[in-house]
């Protein structure tokens, strides 16, 4: 269905990624955001709070992140699309309830504007080190979806997509952005409502006394009902049967957790979005996501000027991971170069999917800044020269690391 | 790669409107002049007084790589900002300074220096908070990278309504300053 014109602030704006995401949430039909302010994500919550009342939506500043995510799960069960907005330390606090949300197959969106960690880290500066946390942060087996936009326009567009995916697959969807994109200001075009496709909540329509909140349809996804509308809703984090009643036995645990992972895994082809460029005859492929893909552009240009055949694979969807596409490319290319603002997270996934068929070069960055384009160029150039297969992931030193560790530049300002 | 027009750096203290300056020029270029502009900001945990900078890439086509590598224009509103970002300025670059706040060393290469007492003018107009807008007027006249009309519109819709007149006055004070 199309977006409601009341929710869409159609126009041309010059805004940052955070603000664009707040506008995107409202356009997607989000009626409830709960959050606790944290740099560098606060502008997204402020933007939503500013525009929400006119559209009959609500923002609540909760007492902390634990309360925020719990309120979001509750709001979703009350029948409205909901979201929370946070960054590193707040994200860590939310982990338990993310698992609760996944267990209860609750559609909601979490915007994480990543900053450098661990702990308080560098609040005003960037990082991409929560990628594995977004996949494995809560205990137990579950799958969820994570997206990684690389511009303010994409933060608008993919916030809408995140809501659509959350409703379609009844699961939490993470927008794993970063401070650079969140605080980057560019032109953002918000189209008219009738050009925005949104996925409505799939409500159960049968007789009330027959409703089974966890009975899946053929696509493995159960229909929802609104809490308070008179349906029997038994909602518990305990492993449950189709009625939602606790059923702590091996059979139920297997059937239930298998479905939690299968509803995403079996739909991977429909969920995953990649942006590919110049892959046809590439000998080296740069695999990147978020701000690192914008930075990689320059390194790739530099390599092409030297006659190196280098392609680009951008992970717009990071989870579920595009195992098959990477395995397929690994048979054809010499090496993958993976720049990321952490000390190796997605690079190891790329290695796993390469099955030893291509070399994998990690270009790490500790955070608080982005790579120098030379770092990526140097890695591409190295990857092309490297003969034979090297086991494991090869870590490339960056320009900054050489300055810090070899030339011993002054660290405190 | 896009057709690059200019890479611009604004530097100063938190509270001087350094990031706002980047937004206003970016908005004039991207919204009113129909170009492409990517603005990035850098600031510390302090709300006021800490080192602060913004960078703007202007282009005739979509900006892919979003950061300044060699700046064509450096606008310095503090000595610390000048010292930090002067080495990044191109040998043919333009250096714009608030002459009461920045004492530059003799310029390298063919760098051209343009000075204005922006903060002093702002104080004369009644509020030092608009020093950045005086500087933006000066910037517009010196660099000609963005149109005066576009800038006036961008200034006007970046400030509360009751301050539009004062800000446009500040902008024109800088724009018409004899250099």
Interface residues (C-beta under 8 A of the other chain):
Chain A: X12 X13 X14 X39 X123 X124 X125 X180 X183 X184 X185 X186 X187 X294 X295 X297 X298 X301 X370 X373 X413
Chain B: X1 X22 X23 X26 X27 X30 X31 X36 X37 X38 X39 X40 X41 X42 X43 X44 X45 X51 X63 X64 X65 X66 X67 X69
